[in-house]
Amino acid sequence: MPLTPAASLACRRRLPLPDAAGWFVLLAGALWFGAATPTAAAEQAIYQQRLPDGQVVITDRPVPGAVILKTWNVPTDDPAQAAARRAAAQQEAAQTAERVQRNLESRQQLDTQLEIERLRRDQAQAELAAERERSARAQAESQPVWVVPGRYPVAPPIGRPPWLQPPAHPAPPPSKTPRRPPDKPASLLVEPPPHHHHHHHHR
């Protein structure tokens, strides 16, 4: 029977499911019908109907006393193929989850290795610095040091030590020959110059 605008509005208001949910019910009904009747045709009719009380329902078969508002033809699915697709989807989801888990573990392992390498590098640098400090300290200790900590610096000796130096004025060995008197100095041997007599003339 024809629908009046008021009846159409009532049907739209009483529609219990949104479009997406309606399509879900439609597909679920088609799958249920295909599973119940494996020998069904390649397509299945889906009916949108209005019940006598004004409620709109979607089903795969006509309801006695309901008014058919809309009809869809959807392809039916083989139960074996549907099960195979579900298994493949589950396997792919499991593989994806495993791959994501491996990526997370690999990233964590890489971060751990990088942290270990950084710690090893820091330790090697610290050991190298300590070795250089020990080497410098050993080299400084091997050189002669004339500065005693807590005392005044002592200058290193120059030349031979005092106990190895010869005496400043060695005494001459005793001589058996008689000593001669010392010669007169040269100034005493020079004759004195003659004296000039100045004659004074008396006037």
VENURFEN-V943863 format. One record per pair of residues at least 6 apart in sequence whose ideal C-beta (glycine too) atoms are under 6 Angstrom apart, sorted by the first residue. I is the first residue (numbers start at 1). J is the second residue. Records with the same first field share a line. If there is no record, write none. Layout:
I=J, J
//
This chain:
10=54
11=50, 56
14=54, 55, 56
15=56
22=58
25=58
26=46, 58
29=60
30=44, 74
33=44, 60
34=40, 76, 77
35=79
40=76
43=73, 75
44=74, 76
45=71, 73
46=60, 72, 74
47=59, 62, 68, 71
48=58, 69, 70
49=57, 63, 66, 68
50=56, 67, 69
51=66
52=65
146=154, 156
147=153
//
